[in-house]
Amino acid sequence: LTEEEKRANHIASEKKRRNLIRLGFQELTDLVPGLKLSSGVGVDGTLMPFNNSKSTILFKAVEYIKQLETRNKELTQELETLRRKI
């Protein structure tokens, strides 16, 4: 490959990588309750979505996963308690 072709391949690979990361952050935003509803009022009075920072998305996703883990433990314990009563 020529240097120009290598450069073009590199640029295409980087673009694909950035797009995949962007899609991943968008999916997290859609899945984590506190993120998808984030919005504010624009200049014209319409609702505008906040552009959550990547760090905010990651921290809120971690927080949500921890909540899910805690709830899962609670439900598992409750299930075991109910099974013992049978």
C-alpha positions in Angstrom: 0.0 0.0 0.0 1.1 3.5 -0.7 1.4 6.0 2.2 -1.7 7.8 0.9 -3.7 4.5 1.0 -2.3 3.7 4.5 -3.4 7.2 5.7 -6.9 6.8 4.1 -7.3 3.3 5.8 -6.2 4.8 9.1 -8.6 7.7 8.8 -11.5 5.3 7.9 -10.6 3.0 10.9 -10.5 5.9 13.3 -13.8 7.2 12.0 -15.4 3.8 12.4 -14.0 3.5 16.0 -15.3 7.0 16.9 -18.7 6.1 15.5 -18.8 2.9 17.5 -17.9 4.8 20.7 -20.6 7.4 19.9 -23.2 4.7 19.4 -22.2 3.0 22.7 -22.6 6.3 24.6 -26.0 6.9 22.9 -27.1 3.4 23.9 -26.1 4.0 27.5 -28.0 7.3 27.4 -31.1 5.5 26.2 -30.8 2.8 28.8 -30.0 4.7 32.0 -33.1 6.3 33.4 -31.5 9.6 34.6 -29.9 10.3 31.3 -32.5 9.9 28.6 -34.9 12.4 30.2 -32.3 15.1 30.6 -33.6 18.2 28.8 -33.9 21.9 29.2 -35.9 24.7 27.6 -34.4 26.2 24.5 -34.4 29.9 23.5 -37.7 29.5 21.6 -39.4 27.7 24.5 -39.1 24.2 23.1 -37.6 21.3 25.0 -33.9 20.7 24.1 -32.0 17.6 25.2 -28.9 18.3 27.3 -25.7 17.1 25.9 -24.5 14.9 28.7 -20.7 14.7 29.0 -19.1 11.3 28.5 -18.0 11.2 32.1 -21.5 12.0 33.3 -22.9 9.2 31.2 -20.3 6.7 32.5 -20.7 7.7 36.2 -24.5 7.6 36.0 -24.3 4.2 34.2 -22.1 2.8 37.0 -24.5 4.2 39.6 -27.4 2.6 37.9 -25.7 -0.7 37.6 -24.9 -0.6 41.3 -28.6 0.1 42.0 -29.6 -2.9 39.8 -27.1 -5.2 41.6 -28.5 -4.1 45.0 -32.1 -4.7 43.9 -31.1 -8.0 42.4 -29.6 -9.1 45.7 -32.7 -8.0 47.6 -35.0 -9.9 45.3 -32.8 -13.0 45.4 -33.0 -12.9 49.2 -36.7 -12.4 49.2 -37.1 -15.4 46.8 -35.0 -17.6 49.0 -37.1 -16.6 52.0 -40.3 -17.4 50.2 -39.0 -20.7 49.0 -38.2 -21.7 52.6 -41.7 -21.0 53.6 -43.2 -23.4 51.1 
